Amino acid sequence: MFRGIRPLLRGSTYSGALFAYGGALASLPLVPFALLPAMLWRDAPYGVQAAVSLLAWAALIGAVGVVPGTRRVLVASARRLLKVPLPDPVSGKRPGADRWRTPLWLLLHVALGWCGALVSGLLVLIGIALPGNWLRGELRLSLAGSSWEPTGGWGWVAAFGCLLLAAAGCALVTGALRWLAPRLLGPSPAERLALAAERELLLAERNRLAQELHDSIGHTLTAATIQAAVAGEVLAADPAAARAAMRSIEESARSALEDLDYVLGVLREEEAGTAPTRSLADLPELLDRLRHAGAVVEPELSGDLTQVQGTLSRAAYRILQEGLTNALRHGAGGPIELRVTAAADGLELDVVNGTDAGATRAGAFPTSGHGLPGLAERVRLLHGEFEAGPDGPRRWRLAVRLPARLAA
């Protein structure tokens, strides 16, 4: 029994009823326009005039539902007053069947609102009048041909029953609207697919940003740590080399801050500026930073790298940046061999460095373990080939091949 009364004690029940009654009242300004056909057709029987006016009223209410922006307002109102978790409508054109869902919702909303308002209002008025009848003895209730005049305490009991029924009417109207809202205001199957695609694109973009941030910040911190150590060792003996290392730290930190500022702007859903792009044209600068960190890099560049543009060039730069950073972190300190080959059918990237098992275990650089998996995922999305692993007893090799058809 208490479970049946519980909805009558919730504030959301009456906020939902307020939503229903508000929709009914909002339809009143359309009544004069709905009466125009009946006024022009005065010779018709009264019943016909009433039916035409009701149909015209329903048509006008439904027409409001096709106005752009109406559905978004209704969804926001239903979320707030009905407490129904509805997603924002998907922007863009909807199929023909979906366009009629909002007008149908408005018609049912107004119909339920008027029915609930009239029934609940009448019950509330009777509930207020019955105690006065107990004092004055002037009100009779007629039902099924018999009349009953509440006297004594029965007037208060009947009044309480009427108020309880009015509250039950509010609960029924609210429950009906809550049942209808997901079906008429919620996303249709086509919109659910669009929402899923939108979420997938957002997730892919965030994953891409995370990978970009990992590559840029990881490389910068690795190089800056080594450069700071070098600067500290040669500060007294070779001030010029120390100043060069500090300038390199400043330049690489400024570049990383640009990347970080862009990524944070996107994650905060702010209007971010143009994304900082790094491409193979920035490869000499990357190699200079590594040399300032004390690394010995032996590059071998073949082919016309200036012809590599767009996605292919940007992806190649990030792959080389991550590969060289890993070589700097985990290598044995020997030379790093870098080979970049641009051909008509694709781009080949190779990074080879020496390894020392003892140095790797005692390495000073912590690793998240996401570098190589992130590289493999990036190459897979570009339909390329990825290989990373030992290349002999004391060498590590990263080999990547990217097809040239993705250069645009």
N, C-alpha and C positions, 0 to 999 in steps of 0.2 A: 504493500500500500504506500509506504513511504517513497518507494522508487517511482510510483506514479505521480506523487506530489512534488518530487524533487525538481522537475523542470519548471514548476510554477514559482519556485523560489530563486531561480537564476535571473540575474540582471540581463543576460544575453537574450532571454526569452522576450523581454519587453523591448529591448533595443531592436530585435528583429521585427516585432510587431510595429514599432515606430517606423521602421524602414518600409513595411508594407503599407501602413496608413499614409505615410508621406508620399508614396508613389500614387496612391489613390487621389490624394489632394492635388498632386502635381498635374493630374489629368483634367482637372476642372477648367483651366483656361481653354481647353479644346472644345468644351461643350457648345459655346455659341456658334462655332464654325460647323459643328456636327448638326445643329438645328437648321442650318440654312436650306438643305434639300427639302425638309418638311415644310418650311415656311414658303418655299416656292411651289410646293405641291399641296396646296391647301384643300383641294377637292378630294384627296385620298382619304380613306377611312382612318380613324385615329390609330388603330392597331398597325396599319401599314406605315403611317408616319413615324410611329414609335420604333418600328423595326428598322426603317431606313435611317433614322437618327442614330440608333445603336450601332448599325453597321458602319455608318460614316464616322462615328466616334472611335470604333475599333480600328478603322482604316487609318485615321489620323494618329492614334496611339502607336500603331505598328510602323507608320512612316517615320516617327521620331527615332525608332530603332535603327533605321538605315542611315541616319545622319552620322558623318564621321566624328569620332570622339565619344559618341554616346556609350558604346560598349565599355570603353576604358573607364568612364565615370561610374557606370553601374558596377563594374568589377571592383573598383576601389571602395564603393559604398557597401557592397555586399561583404567584402573582407572586413570592413570596420564594424558594421552593425550586425550582420548575420554571423560573424566569426567563422566564415568559411574560407579555408586556405585556397585562394584562386591565384594562379600566376597572371602576370600582365599579358594582355592580348598580344599576339604576334603581329607585328606590322606587316603591311603588304596586302595584296588582294587575296580574298578568301574565295573558296569555291562557292557556286551558287547555292548549294544546300546549306552551307554554313552561314550565309548572309541572312537567312530567315530565322536563325536561332535567337538573335537579339530582339527582333519584333515580337516573336512568340513569348519570350520572357517578359517583355513589357506588358503584353496583353494579360498573361496569367498573373503577373505582379499586381496590376491594377484591379483585376477581377477578385483576387484573394484579398487585396487591401480593402475594397469596398464591402465585400461580404463580411470580413472580420470586423471592420469598423461598425457596420450597421448592427450586427448581432451583439458584439461586445458592448457597444454603446447603449443598446436597448436594455441589455442585462444590467449594466451599471446603473442606468436610470431607475429600473425597477428595484434594484437593490437599495438605492438611496430612498425611494418612495415608500417601501414597505415598513420601515420603522415609524415613519410619520403616520402611516395608516393605523399602526398599533395604538398611536396616541389619539387619533381622531376618528378611526373607524369608518373611513370613507372609500376605501379601495377594495374592489372585488376582482379576483382572478377567475377568468372563464376558460375552461379547457374541455373539449369534447362534449359540449352541450351542458356541462355542469359548472357551477360557480363555487368559488371558495373564498371566503373572507378570512385572511389570517388574523387571528386575535391572540392577545397575550404574547408569550415568548415565541410563539410560532412565527410571528412577523420577523423577529430577529434571525431565527433559523433560516427562513426563506430568503431573507436579504443576504445572509452569508452564502447560501447556496447559489444565488444569482451572481454574486461577486466571484465565487469560485468558478462558476461556469464561464464568466467573462475572462478570467485568467486562463482557463483551459482553452478558450477560443484563441487567445493570443498565442498560446503554446502550439496549437494546431496550425495556425497560419505561419508562424515562424518555422515549424518543422517542415511544412510543405515547401516553403521557399528555400530552406536549406537543402532539401532533397532535389529541388529543381536547379539550384544555382550551378552545381558542377556539371550538370547535363546540358544546360543552355548557355551559361556564361563561361564555363570551363573550356579548356582547349578541346577541339575536335581531334580525331585521329590524324588528320593532315597537319593540324597545328602542333600536335605532340611530336610528330616527326620533325617539323621545323624547329621546335624547341630543343629536341635532342641534337639535331645538327648544329644548332647555335651553341649549345653547351660543349659539343665535341670540338668545334672550332675554337671556343674560348679556352678549353683545356689544352688543346694543341698549341695555341699561342702562348699560354703560360708556361708550358713545358719548354717551348722554344726559348722563351725569355730566361727561364731558369738555366738552360744550357749555355746561352750566351753569357749570362752573368758568371756562371761557373768558369767558363773559358777565360773571360776577360779578367775577373778579379783574382782567380787562381794563378794565372800567369803573372799578373802584376805583383801580387804578394810574394810569390816565389822569387821573382827577379829582384824585387826591392830588398828582400831579406838578405840575399846573397850580396847584392851591391853594397848594402849598409855594412856587412861584415868586411868586405874588401876595403871600403873607405876607411873603416876603423883601423885596419891593419897597416894601410899605407899613408895614413894621415900625416905622420911625422916625416917619413922618408920621402914621400912623393905627393906633396899637396896638390899638384895639378891633377894627378890621377884620382885623388880623393874627390876633388871638386867635380871632375867629369862624372864620377859615379853618382854623386849627389844630384847633379843635373839630370842624369838618366832616371833616377828615382822620381824626381819632380815631374818629368815628362810622362813617364809611365803611369804615375798616380793621377795626373790630370786626365789622361785618356781613360783610365778606369772610372774616374768620377763621372765623366760624361756618360759612359755606359750605365753606371749605377743610377744616375739621375733619370735617364730615360726609362729604365726598367721600373723604378719605383713610381714614376709618373703614370705608366700604363697600369700597374697593379692597383694604384689608387683611383683608377678610372678618371684621371685628369686629362686635360688636353696637353699631351706631351708634344715636344718639338719633333723635328725630323730625327729619325733614328740614326745614331752614329753608325756608319757602315765602315767595315774594314774589309779590304779586298787584297788580292795579290799585289796590287800597286803599293800596299803598305808593308810588304814583306821585307824590304831593306831596313826599314825602321825597326821591325821586330828583331831582325838579326843583330842590329847595332845594340839593342837593349841587352840581348843575350851576351854579346861580347863584353859589354860594360860590366856584366855580372860575373865575368871571368870564364865564360864558356868558350870553347874552341869549336867554331862551326865551320864545316867544310861544305859549302853549297855547290850544287851542280844543277844549273838551270839550263834547260834545252827547250827549243821551240819558241814560238812567239807568245809570250805570256800576256802581252797587251791585248791580244785578241780574245782572251778569256774574260768574259764580262758577266754581270748579273749574278744570279743565284749561285752559279758554279764558282765564280771567283770569290764570293763572300764565304761560301762553305769551305772552299779550299784553304782560305786564310785561317778560319777557326780550327780546322783539322790540324793544320801545321802548328798553330799556336799551342793547342793542347798537346800534340806530340812532342814538340820541343820543350814545353814546360815539364812534361813527364820525364824527358831525358835529363833535364837540368835537376829535377828533384831526385831521381832514383838512379841516375847514371853513376859510373865509377870515376868520373872526372876526366875521362879521355875525350878525344874529339867526337863531335856529333856530326854524322854524315847526313846531309840533306839533299835529296834529289827530287826535282820537279820537272816533269816532262809534259809538254803540251803537244798533243797530236791532233789530227783531224777528227779522230773518232772519240777522243776523250782526254782525260787529264790523269796522270799518274803521280802519286805522292809517296815518298819513302823517307822515313826517319830511322836511322840506325845509330845506336849508341852502345858503348861498352857497359857491362854490368859487373857488379861485385856482390856476391851473395851476402857477405858479412856487412858490407856498407848498406845494402838494402834493408837488412833486418834492423840495423841501428840507425836508420835514416832519421834526420831531424825534422822532416816534413810529414805531418799527419795527412792522411788521405781519406776521403769519404767513400772511395770505391765506385763513384759514379762516373769517373772520367772516361774510361774505355767503353763501358756500356752506353754512355751518352754519345760517344763518337760512332759506335756501331749503329745506334738508332738513327743518327743523322745521315750516315752513309746509306742505310737501308731506305730511308725516305727519298733519297736521291737516286735510288735504283743502282747504287754502285756496289763495289766489292770491297770488303774489309778483311784485313788480316793483321793480327798482333800477337807476338809471342817470341820465344827464343829463336835466335838465328846463329846457331853454333854454341860453343861452350860458354862464352863470355860476351855475347852480343844480344841485343834486343832490337827487334825490327817492327816498325809500324808501316804497313803497306796499304794504300787505298787507291782504288781506281774509280773515277767518276765519269759517266758517259757525257759526251759533249752536247747531246740533244737537250740537256737541261740548262744550257748556258744563258738562255733568255731570261 
